[in-house]
C-alpha cells in the first residue's frame, strides 16, 4: 500500500437515524417468520419420508457399480 504524504485525518461519514425503520424491520421479520412457520407446519410430512425409499437407493447404487 502506498504511503500518503498527507497526514490529514480521514473523514467520517455519518447519517442521522430515521425513526420508524427498526419498527418496520421487526414487523416484516416477524411476519416472514410466521409465514415460514405456516409453510413448515402445513407441509405434508418430512422430506425424508416423502421422497426417499430404500429401493431407489439400491437401484441407484447398482446402476453405478454395473
C-alpha positions in Angstrom: 0.0 0.0 0.0 1.4 3.4 -0.9 2.1 5.8 1.9 0.2 9.1 1.7 2.3 12.3 2.1 -0.8 14.0 3.5 -1.3 13.2 7.2 -4.7 14.7 7.4 -7.2 12.6 9.4 -9.7 10.5 7.5 -13.2 11.9 7.1 -16.0 10.0 8.8 -19.3 9.9 7.1 -22.3 9.9 9.4 -26.1 9.9 8.9 -28.9 10.6 11.2 -31.1 7.7 12.2 -34.6 7.8 10.7 -37.2 6.9 13.3 -39.5 4.0 12.4 -37.2 1.9 10.3 -36.4 -0.5 13.1 -40.0 -1.0 14.0 -40.9 -1.7 10.3 -38.0 -4.1 10.1 -39.1 -6.0 13.2 -42.7 -6.2 11.8 -41.5 -7.6 8.5 -39.1 -10.0 10.2 -41.9 -11.4 12.5 -44.3 -11.7 9.5 -41.8 -13.6 7.5 -41.0 -15.9 10.5 -44.8 -16.6 10.9 -45.1 -17.3 7.1 -42.2 -19.7 7.3 -43.7 -21.4 10.3 -47.1 -21.8 8.5 -45.3 -23.4 5.5 -43.4 -25.8 7.6 -46.3 -26.8 9.8 -48.7 -27.3 6.9 -46.2 -29.4 4.9 -47.5 -32.9 4.2 -44.6 -34.6 6.1 -40.9 -34.9 6.3 -38.8 -34.8 3.1 -37.1 -38.0 4.1 -40.3 -39.9 4.4 -42.0 -38.4 1.3 -39.1 -38.6 -1.3 -36.8 -41.4 -0.1 -37.2 -45.1 -0.1 -34.7 -47.9 0.1 -35.5 -49.3 -3.3 -34.4 -46.2 -5.1 -31.1 -46.1 -3.2 -30.4 -49.7 -4.1 -31.2 -49.2 -7.7 -29.0 -46.1 -7.9 -26.1 -48.0 -6.3 -26.5 -51.0 -8.6 -26.5 -48.7 -11.7 -23.2 -47.2 -10.6 -21.5 -50.5 -9.9 -22.7 -52.2 -13.1 
